[in-house]
Amino acid sequence: MNPSVRPACGAGSFYPATFEDLQVLVHQKLAGKAPREPQRFHCFALAVPHAGYRYSATTAGYAFAWLAAQPPQELSLWGPSHHFAFSGLAANPYTAWSLPGKDFSQFSVKQVSQGFVSEADSKTIHRPEHSLEVELPFLREVAPEAVVDAILFGQSDPESVLKVLCQEKPPLIVVSTDLSHYHLLDEAQHRDLQYLDDVRAGRVGKVLKGEACGRVPLAALVLLAQQNHWECRLLHYETSAAASGDTSSVVGYAALVWGIAC
């Protein structure tokens, strides 16, 4: 394989391995979720889950339907690393990412600067990570012309991150994160709804201390929303129990949109 092409790590596990099955599923998860009167709310950012499509794609569809209504020309995709602990940010070092049907190659080239790990370390960090990859089948469907800047977050201070990533007017941002992990259903719902209240209220410190695996990029987005007076709206909330029926150990998922009413 071309070393500049990142191999898919989630095909056949997180999402279908064939292009035909993947397209059918993406279309199903977007169907009927178009926002009402999207012209009355300008979207600047989204938060979406990144679990296996069986569990989280229904929730993700509510968020990505906003991009279908307001397709961006560029966006920044932020997510956590589940495999490596590191400080700072890991820029996407690949020119294309393998996906069923066709490689995704609409990536912007980010010059590695202060706050970013080296290109060699970025390749190591990005290669096994699913949190950004699982969003790409949706993105190529709803925003086929968008150029994507894909960034994994390590331990970082939200304010410092924004100084690095948002020196100028930021593009539309998509944060990839799940919520609480492996609680009884009632406990998970209690924790998640409190956490989502903290997110919508702009309590950056509490967001950063929460259970969400993407809490660092999410906290950075919440701070950016504060600075720009963006409103946060909850589009959908669900847990893995909806798909599995198992209420003994669940994961929470939410679709959120930030913007300004027009």
N, C-alpha and C positions, 0 to 999 in steps of 0.2 A: 504493500500500500504506500502511496505517496506520503512521505513523512510530514508534509505540510497539511494533510487532511487528518482531522481528528476522527478516530474510529467511533462509531456509535456504541455507547455502553448500555443503553436502555431498550434497544429494539428487541422485542420478543419477551421482555419482562415488564418494563414500565408501560410500554405501549406496543401495538401490533408490529410484527416484523415485516409485513408486506405493505407496499404502498396502497394497494386497493383497500385492504382492511383498515389501515390507518386513516385514509381519507373518509371512508364511511363513518368511522367512529367520531372523527373531528366534526364532520357535518352534523351528526346526531347531537353532539354535545353543544353545538352552537344554535341549533334549531329552536325557534321560539323564545330566544333570549335577547332579541334586539331591544335596546333601551327605548323607552318612550320619549319622544321629543328630545333627541340628543342635541339638537341645536340650542337648547336652553341650558345646557351645562357643558362647558368646555373642559375636556379631560386632559390633565397634565401628568397623571401617574396612576398606576394600578398595582395591586398586590394579588398574587395568584398562588395556589398551592402547587406542589411538585411531586406528589405521591404517584403511585401507579394509577393509570387512567381508570381502572375499575373503581377506584375509591374517590379520586379527586377531580376527574375531568368534568363531571357535571358542574361542580363549583367553578372550575376554571373557565368554563364556557360563558358564565355570566360576565366575567371580566373581559374576556377577549371579544365578546360581542360589542363592547364599546369601541374597540379598535376597528372593527368592521364598519361601524357607523362613522368613525372619525379616523381613518387610516393615516398614520404618521409617515413622514418621509425618512425619519431617523428615530431611533430609540436606544436607550441604554438599559440593558438587562442585568440586574443585580441579583446575586444569590450567595448562599453559604457553601462552604466546603464541608462535606461530611467525612472526609477521609484524612485530611491533613490539618494540623494546628499550625498556624503561622500568623505573623503580624503584618498588617498592611493589606494590600490589594494585589490580586493576580489578574493581569490583563490577558485577554484571549490571544495566544501566540499562533493560532492556526489560521490559514487562509480559507479553509472550508471545514465543515463538520459533516460527516457521513450520516445520512438519514435514509430510510426506505424510499425508493423511487428516484431521488435526486439529492445530491449533496447540497447543503445550505452554504452558500458562499458570499452572502451579502453582509460581510463584516467590515467595519471600519478598522483602520490601522491606528492603534494608539501608541504613541511614543512612550516607552517606559521612563518614568521620571521618579522623583522622590515620592515615597509612599507606596511604590510598587515593588514586588519581588522581581528577580531576574527572569529573563525569558526562559531559561532552562528550568527554573523552579516552577514557572507558570505552566509549562508543558506537563510537568509531573503532577501538579495540583489539578489542572483541568481535565486530564485524560480520563480518570475514573468517575468523574462527578456527574450526577444526573440532574442536579437542580436547575441548570440552565437548559440542558438538552431537551428535557421534556416539554419545554415551552415552544420550541422551534416549530413543530408541526402545526400548532395553532397560529403562530406568527406568519408562517409562509402562506397560510390560508387567508387570514384577515388583513394582513399588511404586506402584500407580496412585493411592494416596491421599497419597503423600509430597509435602511442600512442599520445594522445592529452592532452596538458596542457591548460585548459580553464580559462581565467582571465578576470574579469571585472575591468574597470578603473574608479576611481573617479577623483577628482581634484588632479593632480599630476604634478610634474616637469619632463619633458622628460629625462633630464640628470640623475635625481635621480632614475627614473624608470629603466633606463638601468643599473645602478649600482646594482639594486636588481635582475633584470631578466636576464641580459646578462653578468654575471661575467665571465663565460666561453663562449666558442663558442656557439652561440644560435642555436636552431633548426630552421627549416623553420617556418616563421611567417605568419599568416593570420590575417589581421586586418579587422574587420567588421565595415563598416560605410556607411551611405548615405551622400549625399552632401547637397545642399541648400534645404530649405523647404518653400513651399507655396507662391511662387512668380508667377507672370505671366510668361509664357513660355520664352519669349525673355529675360526678366530680369534674370530668373533662368539660362538660358544658358550662358549669359554674366558672371554672378557671378561664375558659376561652371567652365567655361573654364579658367578664371583668377585664380581660386583656384587650379585647376589641374596644371596650369603653375607654381604656387608657390610650389606645391608638387614635381613636377619633377625637379625644380631648387634647391630644398633643402632649401627653406626659412622657417625654423622651426617656427620662431616667427609668421609669417603670417598664417601658417597652424594652429597654436594653437589658433589664433584669428578668424578663419573662422567659417562658419555656420555648417560644418559637425558635426553630432552628435557624431561621433567617432574621433573628432579632437585630443583628448589627446593621445590615442594609435597611431593614425596616425602620429602625430608629433614625438612621440618616435621612430617610425619606420623610418621616414624621417631622424632623427638625426643619427640613427644606420646606415642607408644607406650612409650618409655622411662620417661617420667614417670608413666605409669599402669600400668606392669608388664603391658602387653599382649603376648601371644605372637603371633609372625608365622608363618604357614604358607604354603608355596608350593603352590598348587592346580594350576598348569599352566604349562609353558614351551614355547615354539615359536618358530620363525623364519619369515620370509616364504618361505623355500625350500620349506616344506611345501606351499604353495599354488602357487608359481610354477615350482618345479623348478630355479630359478637359484641356484646355490651360490656365485656369484662376488661378489655384493654383496647382503647380506641385512640385514634389520632384526629385532631380537629383541623378543619379547612375553612378558609374564608376567601371571598372575592370582595375586594375593596376598590373604590375609585376616588381619586382626588381631583378637584377642579374648582372652577368658579362658575356660579350661575350667571347666565347671560340675560 
